[in-house]
Amino acid sequence: MIKPGLASVSFRKKSPKEIITLTKKAGLTAIEWAGDAHVPEGNVSLAAEIRDMTISAGIEVSSYGSYYCIGSGKDIRPYLETAATLGGKTMRIWAGNRPSASLTVAERETLVAEAKKISDVAQKYNMTLSLECHSCSLTDCLESQLAFLNEVDKGNFLTYWQALLEVPRDKQMHTLKAVYDTQKLTNIHVYFHDENRNRITLRDGESYWRERLGFLSASGFDGYALIEFVKDDKEENFLDDAMILTNLIKSREEKTQ
């Protein structure tokens, strides 16, 4: 079953307590805690505090939205310790910080080797690593994303999906299906933009998301759909987005029962 949630990075300036209160008010069931805004890597005492606050409110920790970047040379263990303390099973990471087409074969092989290594480390924490689907990285196009997953070939090295703005809207459904078919899809980030890349509401993109959530529901997807960007960063827009998301999920789940 698809589980609706919020990526806390959507509201960088709000405190964890405010995030939890807003998530509960919206009727969402999970939070992806952001490493750059709310739970810095290595601060395990804060991670434990936020975990307890989240669980006490009846909300799940879907994942740790870390900003660990493959190729950065950083030690991944503080990130994993934080993720494990938060209590989720998934840590989001970034697949480098350069366009995939700009990498040489040797540079790509170096990133693959590191990805294999950190996957083995993550396994010791009982943690899966999930790639952020983003521009200027190895997930900036479908072909590179799928190739990278195949090259690493680790059971706990997985991926998110989101609609890349560089990909024409009529091609985005194809990318979702292709990523889902890898059986490596963990969560999706949910938002909607107009043709000029301005954030707009999910109400404006209701038919778009009905199709995508319908496909995932019919396919038996059992992950989180996390609202990530909100028009004008306003609470009222978020609450309306949350209502649209939960209604779409509920209607699709009822049709598959």
Salt bridges, closest charged atoms under 4 A:
GLU32 OE2 - ARG92 NH1 3.61
GLU32 OE2 - HIS189 NE2 3.20
ASP36 OD2 - ARG12 NH1 2.38
ASP52 OD1 - ARG51 NE 3.06
ASP75 OD2 - ARG77 NH2 2.98
GLU107 OE2 - ARG98 NH1 3.21
ASP120 OD1 - LYS154 NZ 2.95
GLU132 OE1 - ARG92 NH1 3.64
GLU132 OE1 - HIS189 ND1 3.69
GLU151 OE1 - ARG108 NE 3.05
GLU206 OE2 - ARG210 NH2 3.24
GLU211 OE1 - ARG212 NH1 2.93
ASP222 OD1 - LYS3 NZ 3.67
GLU228 OE1 - HIS189 ND1 3.20
ASP233 OD1 - ARG199 NH1 2.69
GLU235 OE2 - LYS14 NZ 2.63
ASP240 OD1 - ARG203 NH2 2.57
